[in-house]
Amino acid sequence: MAQWKPQLKTLLKTLVGFLLVLYVFKSKMVDFSSLKQLLFTPEHLLIAFLFLSFSILCCAMRWYLIMRIQKLSQTFPTIFSLTMIGNFFNTFMPGSVGGDLIKAWYIAGRVPEKRTRAIFSVLIDRVIGLTVIICYSAVTLLFFTQWLDNNHQLKVTALAVWLFSGGSLAFAILFFWPPFWNLSITQKLIHLLRKNRRLGEVTSALLNFRDHFWFFTGSLLLSAASVLGILCFHIYLGSLLKIPLSFGQCFFIIPLALTVSAVPLLPGGIGTGQVAFFTLFKWMGVPDPELGGTLCTLVQIYTILYNCLGAVFYLKTKQRNHSLKGKASIDPLKAPSPCL
């Protein structure tokens, strides 16, 4: 029975995802006539390409800095290529994090002697990205607390967002505060974790960040720039759809909806994203909340089209890998090719 659990879990997630998509269609959360008018206009395709390219470049640079912190010698072109490959698989794997599994597998094969650090770099890269997204909403709400008046749903959402962001800030302050690491309880905890080999490797990888505050800060700024690019892309498309939201409301709603889209049901957040946008638009009092589902679908289509470019990087990497394997088989004295 245990061997069937992963398959059953995947099947259940897929079923829930399809039911969610049916619910989206039945509830008319998407205005398909508006999509048809906007989708394949050359001007909009070009603008989508520019916004998404900017965001991907920032994400690749963020991961590159994290790799530098972990002392993993990978070039930026390699990191960018793996980022594109990860985004390509995001199009076909559940949620918006499926491609991270592929990235982790690839990068671990490139540095097998530092496998744990490599995989950890992908994990911390995702954590930083999601944390910055939520912090956008948290900071925005500090300036617009009037939105919470007489709105129970938004009050609960705001509390969760502020607790998460406040906890993340507190953790970061403690992490980079030298006296914290001299506390006896901290030393005992580190010693306890290092008794387990795998946990010890993860702990060492995490502690590497202590000595690279500015690299870490740079990764946060790059993440903020990436999210800003995606937000501006949503705002641009929202203006085409004539969505009646202010910049402040967009900076609150969109990051939360993007976070929900990462729930691993269907590829690319399809279904979960539409429900999240529709619900948050409704809570915010938008007269036509289906505009939220329409905006989400529009962005998803452009993103899927862009992510398909990752297939080029995937095929090139695969071809290069086969070439290296061929050379290794001819000359056994040369270093073996990466295990991809």
Backbone torsions as a table, in degrees:
resi	resn	phi	psi	omega
1	MET	NA	-37.2	-177.0
2	ALA	-61.4	-34.2	-177.2
3	GLN	-71.3	-18.4	179.2
4	TRP	-92.5	-8.9	-176.4
5	LYS	-58.7	-47.9	179.5
6	PRO	-58.7	-41.9	-179.7
7	GLN	-66.0	-40.9	179.2
8	LEU	-65.3	-39.5	179.2
9	LYS	-64.0	-43.8	178.5
10	THR	-63.9	-42.5	179.4
11	LEU	-62.0	-42.4	-179.9
12	LEU	-64.5	-43.8	178.3
13	LYS	-61.5	-42.7	-179.9
14	THR	-64.5	-41.0	178.5
15	LEU	-62.2	-45.7	177.9
16	VAL	-61.4	-40.1	179.1
17	GLY	-61.8	-45.1	179.8
18	PHE	-67.2	-37.8	175.7
19	LEU	-62.0	-36.7	178.4
20	LEU	-66.0	-41.0	178.4
21	VAL	-64.1	-41.7	177.0
22	LEU	-61.3	-38.9	178.0
23	TYR	-64.2	-39.1	178.0
24	VAL	-61.8	-44.7	179.2
25	PHE	-67.0	-43.7	-177.4
26	LYS	-66.2	-35.5	-179.0
27	SER	-84.4	-1.5	178.9
28	LYS	55.3	50.9	179.9
29	MET	-81.8	-6.2	-177.8
30	VAL	-128.5	131.8	175.9
31	ASP	-94.0	96.2	-173.5
32	PHE	-70.8	-23.3	177.7
33	SER	-66.5	-37.5	177.0
34	SER	-67.8	-37.1	178.4
35	LEU	-61.7	-43.4	-177.1
36	LYS	-61.7	-35.6	-177.7
37	GLN	-72.5	-30.9	-171.4
38	LEU	-101.0	-26.2	-163.1
39	LEU	-56.1	-63.2	-166.3
40	PHE	-103.5	26.5	172.9
41	THR	-69.4	127.2	-176.9
42	PRO	-52.6	-40.2	-179.6
43	GLU	-61.2	-44.2	-179.2
44	HIS	-69.4	-36.3	177.3
45	LEU	-63.3	-41.7	179.7
46	LEU	-65.1	-45.3	-179.8
47	ILE	-64.0	-40.1	177.0
48	ALA	-61.3	-43.1	179.1
49	PHE	-60.4	-43.0	-178.0
50	LEU	-66.8	-46.8	-179.8
51	PHE	-62.6	-46.6	-177.3
52	LEU	-68.7	-35.6	177.4
53	SER	-64.2	-42.4	178.2
54	PHE	-60.3	-45.6	-179.6
55	SER	-63.1	-43.3	-179.2
56	ILE	-65.6	-40.3	178.5
57	LEU	-61.6	-42.0	178.6
58	CYS	-64.2	-42.0	179.7
59	CYS	-65.4	-40.9	178.9
60	ALA	-65.3	-41.3	178.0
61	MET	-65.7	-36.7	177.0
62	ARG	-61.6	-47.2	178.9
63	TRP	-64.6	-35.8	178.1
64	TYR	-61.8	-43.3	177.9
65	LEU	-63.9	-40.2	178.4
66	ILE	-64.1	-39.1	177.0
67	MET	-63.4	-37.8	177.4
68	ARG	-63.2	-41.9	178.6
69	ILE	-60.5	-38.6	-178.4
70	GLN	-83.9	5.8	178.3
71	LYS	58.5	41.7	176.3
72	LEU	-107.0	113.5	-171.8
73	SER	-84.5	85.5	175.0
74	GLN	-122.7	139.8	-178.8
75	THR	-76.1	159.1	179.0
76	PHE	-63.0	-41.3	176.3
77	PRO	-56.8	-36.9	177.5
78	THR	-65.4	-45.1	-179.9
79	ILE	-63.5	-41.7	179.2
80	PHE	-64.4	-40.8	178.9
81	SER	-62.1	-45.4	179.5
82	LEU	-67.0	-32.7	176.8
83	THR	-64.3	-43.0	178.5
84	MET	-65.8	-38.7	177.8
85	ILE	-64.3	-42.5	177.6
86	GLY	-61.0	-42.0	178.7
87	ASN	-66.7	-35.0	176.9
88	PHE	-61.2	-45.4	-179.5
89	PHE	-74.1	-21.3	172.7
90	ASN	-59.8	-27.4	-178.8
91	THR	-70.6	-23.1	-174.4
92	PHE	-118.6	-10.0	-179.4
93	MET	-107.9	156.7	-175.0
94	PRO	-58.0	144.2	175.6
95	GLY	67.3	-164.4	178.5
96	SER	-107.4	12.8	-177.6
97	VAL	-120.2	0.8	-178.1
98	GLY	-59.9	-36.3	-179.9
99	GLY	-66.1	-22.2	177.7
100	ASP	-64.1	-33.1	177.4
101	LEU	-64.1	-40.7	178.6
102	ILE	-66.5	-44.0	178.0
103	LYS	-59.7	-43.3	-179.5
104	ALA	-63.6	-40.3	-179.8
105	TRP	-65.6	-44.3	-179.7
106	TYR	-64.6	-50.7	-174.5
107	ILE	-68.5	-32.5	176.8
108	ALA	-66.0	-35.0	178.0
109	GLY	-70.5	-26.4	-179.5
110	ARG	-77.5	-29.5	180.0
111	VAL	-130.3	67.1	-175.2
112	PRO	-60.1	-26.2	179.9
113	GLU	-76.4	-14.4	177.1
114	LYS	-127.7	43.2	-173.3
115	ARG	-58.6	-45.0	-177.5
116	THR	-62.8	-44.4	178.8
117	ARG	-62.7	-38.6	-179.1
118	ALA	-64.1	-47.9	179.1
119	ILE	-65.1	-38.7	179.5
120	PHE	-63.4	-34.0	179.8
121	SER	-62.5	-36.9	178.1
122	VAL	-68.7	-42.2	-179.6
123	LEU	-63.6	-48.5	-177.6
124	ILE	-68.1	-31.4	176.5
125	ASP	-62.3	-43.6	178.5
126	ARG	-67.3	-40.7	-179.6
127	VAL	-62.5	-45.1	179.1
128	ILE	-60.7	-44.0	-179.0
129	GLY	-60.3	-49.2	-178.9
130	LEU	-68.1	-35.8	179.8
131	THR	-64.8	-43.6	179.5
132	VAL	-64.6	-38.8	178.4
133	ILE	-59.1	-47.9	-178.6
134	ILE	-66.6	-35.6	179.3
135	CYS	-64.2	-30.3	174.3
136	TYR	-57.0	-47.1	179.7
137	SER	-66.0	-41.0	-177.9
138	ALA	-62.8	-45.7	-179.7
139	VAL	-66.7	-41.5	179.7
140	THR	-59.8	-42.1	-178.3
141	LEU	-64.8	-26.9	178.8
142	LEU	-61.9	-28.8	-178.1
143	PHE	-95.3	-10.3	-176.7
144	PHE	-134.6	51.5	-179.0
145	THR	-65.9	-15.4	179.7
146	GLN	-65.4	-20.0	177.4
147	TRP	-64.7	-22.4	-174.8
148	LEU	-84.4	-10.7	-178.2
149	ASP	-61.6	125.8	176.8
150	ASN	56.4	29.9	178.4
151	ASN	-132.8	94.5	-174.0
152	HIS	-63.3	-41.8	-177.6
153	GLN	-61.3	-44.2	-179.5
154	LEU	-70.0	-31.4	177.6
155	LYS	-63.5	-44.9	178.8
156	VAL	-64.0	-43.1	178.6
157	THR	-61.7	-44.2	-179.5
158	ALA	-62.4	-41.0	179.9
159	LEU	-62.3	-44.6	179.6
160	ALA	-63.2	-42.4	-179.6
161	VAL	-64.7	-44.0	-179.4
162	TRP	-68.3	-38.3	178.6
163	LEU	-64.3	-44.8	-179.5
164	PHE	-64.6	-47.0	-178.1
165	SER	-66.3	-42.1	178.0
166	GLY	-63.5	-41.1	177.4
167	GLY	-64.0	-39.6	178.7
168	SER	-64.9	-41.5	179.1
169	LEU	-65.3	-43.2	179.5
170	ALA	-62.5	-42.0	178.6
171	PHE	-62.2	-43.4	-179.0
172	ALA	-63.5	-41.0	179.9
173	ILE	-63.8	-45.3	179.1
174	LEU	-64.9	-40.3	-175.8
175	PHE	-61.9	-39.8	-177.3
176	PHE	-98.6	14.5	177.9
177	TRP	-100.8	105.1	-173.1
178	PRO	-50.4	-43.2	-179.2
179	PRO	-58.5	-25.3	-179.3
180	PHE	-61.0	-36.2	-176.9
181	TRP	-79.5	-9.2	177.0
182	ASN	-91.8	-7.0	178.6
183	LEU	-66.8	142.0	-177.6
184	SER	-62.8	-37.4	-178.5
185	ILE	-67.3	-33.7	177.5
186	THR	-68.7	-43.4	179.2
187	GLN	-63.2	-39.8	179.4
188	LYS	-66.0	-39.8	179.6
189	LEU	-64.7	-43.2	179.0
190	ILE	-63.0	-42.7	178.4
191	HIS	-61.6	-40.0	179.7
192	LEU	-66.1	-42.9	-179.3
193	LEU	-65.6	-35.6	-177.2
194	ARG	-75.5	-7.3	175.4
195	LYS	-68.5	-29.6	175.2
196	ASN	-93.4	128.5	-173.6
197	ARG	-59.5	-48.1	-177.1
198	ARG	-67.4	-44.9	178.2
199	LEU	-64.7	-33.9	178.2
200	GLY	-64.4	-40.0	178.7
201	GLU	-66.6	-40.2	177.8
202	VAL	-65.5	-41.1	178.7
203	THR	-61.6	-44.3	179.0
204	SER	-63.1	-39.8	178.1
205	ALA	-63.6	-40.2	179.1
206	LEU	-67.4	-40.9	-178.0
207	LEU	-67.7	-19.8	177.5
208	ASN	-59.0	-28.1	-177.6
209	PHE	-68.5	-22.3	-177.1
210	ARG	-60.0	-35.1	-175.2
211	ASP	-93.2	7.8	-177.8
212	HIS	-134.4	55.6	-176.6
213	PHE	-58.8	-42.9	-175.0
214	TRP	-73.2	-33.9	174.1
215	PHE	-64.6	-41.8	179.4
216	PHE	-64.3	-42.8	177.3
217	THR	-61.7	-40.2	177.4
218	GLY	-61.0	-39.2	178.7
219	SER	-65.8	-35.8	176.8
220	LEU	-66.2	-43.2	-179.6
221	LEU	-65.3	-39.8	177.7
222	LEU	-65.3	-38.1	176.9
223	SER	-64.7	-41.9	178.4
224	ALA	-62.4	-39.8	179.0
225	ALA	-66.4	-39.9	178.8
226	SER	-62.9	-46.7	179.5
227	VAL	-63.6	-39.7	179.0
228	LEU	-60.6	-40.5	177.7
229	GLY	-61.6	-44.0	179.3
230	ILE	-66.1	-39.9	178.0
231	LEU	-62.5	-43.9	179.2
232	CYS	-64.0	-35.9	176.6
233	PHE	-62.9	-44.5	177.0
234	HIS	-62.7	-43.1	-178.8
235	ILE	-64.0	-40.6	178.2
236	TYR	-60.9	-49.5	179.0
237	LEU	-65.9	-33.9	177.4
238	GLY	-63.3	-36.7	177.6
239	SER	-66.2	-34.6	176.9
240	LEU	-68.3	-33.5	178.7
241	LEU	-84.7	-3.0	-178.8
242	LYS	58.1	46.9	177.6
243	ILE	-77.9	124.4	-176.0
244	PRO	-81.9	63.9	178.3
245	LEU	-124.2	143.4	175.6
246	SER	-78.8	169.4	176.9
247	PHE	-60.0	-41.7	-179.7
248	GLY	-60.6	-44.0	179.4
249	GLN	-64.6	-38.4	177.0
250	CYS	-63.9	-40.2	-179.3
251	PHE	-70.0	-15.6	176.0
252	PHE	-93.0	-49.3	-172.7
253	ILE	-72.7	-49.3	-170.8
254	ILE	-61.8	-46.0	178.4
255	PRO	-59.5	-38.8	179.1
256	LEU	-66.4	-42.6	179.7
257	ALA	-64.3	-38.8	178.0
258	LEU	-64.6	-36.6	178.3
259	THR	-64.4	-43.4	178.5
260	VAL	-64.1	-34.3	-179.3
261	SER	-62.0	-19.9	-179.8
262	ALA	-76.8	-6.0	177.7
263	VAL	-61.1	124.6	-172.0
264	PRO	-76.9	80.7	173.8
265	LEU	-111.7	-81.5	177.3
266	LEU	-102.9	160.2	-179.7
267	PRO	-56.5	141.7	174.2
268	GLY	68.2	12.3	-179.6
269	GLY	73.9	18.4	179.5
270	ILE	-64.3	132.1	-178.6
271	GLY	96.1	-61.0	179.4
272	THR	-65.3	-38.5	179.7
273	GLY	-64.0	-45.7	-179.7
274	GLN	-61.1	-44.1	179.7
275	VAL	-64.4	-41.1	-179.1
276	ALA	-64.1	-48.1	-179.9
277	PHE	-63.1	-46.1	-179.3
278	PHE	-59.8	-46.0	-177.6
279	THR	-65.7	-45.4	-179.3
280	LEU	-67.7	-36.2	175.4
281	PHE	-63.2	-39.6	179.4
282	LYS	-66.3	-43.9	178.1
283	TRP	-63.1	-33.3	-178.8
284	MET	-78.7	-7.2	176.1
285	GLY	87.5	20.4	177.0
286	VAL	-67.7	128.7	-177.3
287	PRO	-57.3	-36.9	-179.8
288	ASP	-119.7	80.5	-176.0
289	PRO	-62.3	-17.9	177.1
290	GLU	-64.0	-16.8	174.4
291	LEU	-63.1	-30.2	177.0
292	GLY	-65.3	-46.4	177.2
293	GLY	-63.7	-35.3	178.6
294	THR	-67.3	-44.5	177.8
295	LEU	-60.0	-45.4	179.9
296	CYS	-60.2	-45.7	-179.1
297	THR	-63.7	-40.5	179.5
298	LEU	-61.1	-46.8	179.0
299	VAL	-64.3	-40.9	-179.9
300	GLN	-61.5	-41.3	-179.8
301	ILE	-64.7	-46.1	177.9
302	TYR	-62.1	-40.7	-179.1
303	THR	-65.9	-41.3	178.6
304	ILE	-63.2	-43.9	177.9
305	LEU	-59.8	-43.7	-179.7
306	TYR	-67.0	-42.9	-177.5
307	ASN	-63.7	-24.5	178.2
308	CYS	-63.0	-20.5	175.0
309	LEU	-63.1	-23.5	178.4
310	GLY	-62.7	-20.9	178.4
311	ALA	-63.1	-33.4	178.5
312	VAL	-63.0	-45.9	179.1
313	PHE	-65.8	-37.9	179.5
314	TYR	-63.6	-46.5	-179.1
315	LEU	-66.1	-38.4	177.5
316	LYS	-64.4	-42.8	178.9
317	THR	-64.3	-41.1	179.8
318	LYS	-65.3	-41.7	179.1
319	GLN	-64.6	-42.8	178.7
320	ARG	-64.0	-37.9	-179.3
321	ASN	-64.7	-43.1	178.8
322	HIS	-64.5	-37.1	179.4
323	SER	-64.6	-43.7	179.5
324	LEU	-65.4	-37.1	178.7
325	LYS	-65.2	-38.1	178.4
326	GLY	-63.4	-43.0	178.7
327	LYS	-65.5	-38.2	-179.3
328	ALA	-65.6	-35.3	-179.1
329	SER	-72.4	-29.0	178.8
330	ILE	-76.2	-41.9	-176.7
331	ASP	-122.0	92.4	-176.5
332	PRO	-66.7	-13.2	-179.4
333	LEU	-78.1	-17.1	180.0
334	LYS	-80.0	159.0	-179.5
335	ALA	-63.3	141.1	179.6
336	PRO	-68.0	155.5	179.4
337	SER	-71.7	158.1	178.8
338	PRO	-58.8	144.2	179.4
339	CYS	-82.9	93.8	-177.9
340	LEU	-103.6	NA	NA
